């Protein structure tokens, strides 16, 4: 089952004291990217991506919506709407929203989203198969004769 952003919101909070430099931050891994709906008239897509990390032995998740601005360029749909169970603390005075934005910008999420978009465009899913027509009892009798 793929992890959805609303699931992360329900996880227990993980308090985390921000280290001084980004290289001291825990490693986060890409867990999935979803493209929502069909591309718009210009062929642009929207979706969300989910990342997980281990913070002091506890699972921390972060997810956010993205928008394809133009081919090859994706951006955060709303930098104030990153969903996470991470509660960032520290002496730096950064708000949790700013700290989560730093996390998102430190991750290679755009590469992952672009990889998913390329795969989607290279190997499109075919539309629904035509539904077989049900035959009535008269056609069944005629076929047996």
C-alpha positions in Angstrom: 0.0 0.0 0.0 1.3 3.4 -0.9 1.6 6.0 1.9 -0.7 9.0 1.4 0.0 12.4 2.9 -3.1 12.3 5.1 -1.7 9.2 6.8 1.4 11.0 7.8 -0.7 13.7 9.5 -2.1 11.0 11.8 1.3 9.5 12.8 2.7 10.3 16.3 4.7 13.6 16.3 8.4 13.4 16.2 10.2 16.3 18.0 13.5 17.1 16.3 16.1 19.6 17.3 17.5 21.1 14.1 21.2 20.6 13.6 23.4 23.5 12.6 24.1 22.3 9.0 22.1 20.4 6.4 24.7 17.6 6.3 23.8 16.7 9.8 20.1 16.2 9.0 18.9 12.6 8.8 18.6 10.9 5.4 15.1 10.8 3.9 14.0 8.4 1.2 11.5 8.8 -1.6 8.5 6.6 -0.8 6.3 7.5 -3.7 5.0 10.1 -6.1 1.4 10.2 -7.5 0.2 12.1 -10.5 -3.4 13.3 -9.9 -5.9 13.3 -12.7 -5.2 14.1 -16.4 -2.7 16.7 -17.6 -4.3 20.1 -18.3 -4.7 21.7 -21.8 -0.9 22.5 -21.9 0.0 19.0 -20.9 1.0 20.0 -17.3 0.4 17.7 -14.3 -0.1 18.0 -10.6 0.4 15.5 -7.8 2.1 14.8 -4.5 5.3 13.2 -3.3 6.0 11.4 0.0 9.4 11.1 1.8 10.3 9.2 5.0 13.3 9.4 7.3 14.5 8.0 10.6 14.8 10.6 13.3 16.3 9.3 16.6 14.8 5.9 15.9 11.4 7.1 15.0 9.7 7.4 11.6 9.2 10.9 10.3 7.3 11.6 7.1 6.9 14.6 4.9 4.6 15.1 1.9 3.7 17.9 -0.3 1.8 18.8 -3.5 3.7 19.8 -6.6 2.8 21.4 -9.9 4.5 21.1 -13.2 5.1 24.6 -14.3 6.5 23.7 -17.7 8.1 20.5 -19.1 11.1 19.7 -16.9 10.2 22.2 -14.1 8.2 21.2 -11.1 7.6 23.3 -8.0 6.0 23.1 -4.6 2.3 23.9 -5.1 2.1 25.5 -1.6 5.2 25.9 0.5 3.0 26.5 3.5 1.2 23.2 3.2 3.9 20.6 3.7 2.3 17.7 5.7 4.6 16.2 8.3 4.6 14.6 11.7 8.0 16.3 12.3 8.0 19.1 14.9 11.2 21.0 14.4 12.7 22.7 17.5 15.9 24.6 17.9 17.6 27.8 18.9 17.6 29.2 15.4 14.1 30.6 15.7 12.9 29.0 12.5 9.2 28.2 12.4 8.2 24.6 11.6 7.0 25.6 8.2 10.4 27.2 7.3 12.3 24.2 8.6 10.1 21.8 6.5 10.7 24.0 3.5 14.4 23.7 4.1 14.0 19.9 4.2 12.0 19.8 1.0 14.6 22.0 -0.8 17.4 19.7 0.4 15.8 16.6 -1.0 16.1 15.5 -4.7 12.3 15.4 -4.9 12.1 17.2 -8.3 14.3 14.5 -9.9 11.9 11.8 -8.6 8.8 13.7 -9.8 10.3 14.2 -13.2 11.3 10.5 -13.4 7.7 9.5 -12.6 6.3 12.0 -15.2 8.7 10.7 -17.9 7.7 7.1 -17.2 4.0 8.1 -17.3 4.5 9.8 -20.7 6.7 7.1 -22.1 4.4 4.3 -21.1 0.8 5.7 -21.0 -1.8 3.5 -19.4 -4.4 2.5 -21.9 -8.0 3.7 -21.4 -10.7 1.4 -20.1 -11.3 -1.7 -22.2 -14.6 -1.9 -24.0 -17.2 -3.7 -22.0 -18.4 -6.9 -23.7 -22.0 -6.8 -24.7 -24.2 -9.2 -22.9 -26.1 -11.5 -25.2 -29.7 -12.1 -24.6 -31.3 -15.6 -24.5 -32.3 -15.4 -28.1 -28.7 -14.9 -29.3 -27.6 -17.8 -27.1 -30.2 -20.0 -28.7 -29.3 -18.9 -32.2 -25.6 -19.5 -31.5 -26.3 -23.1 -30.3 -28.4 -23.9 -33.4 
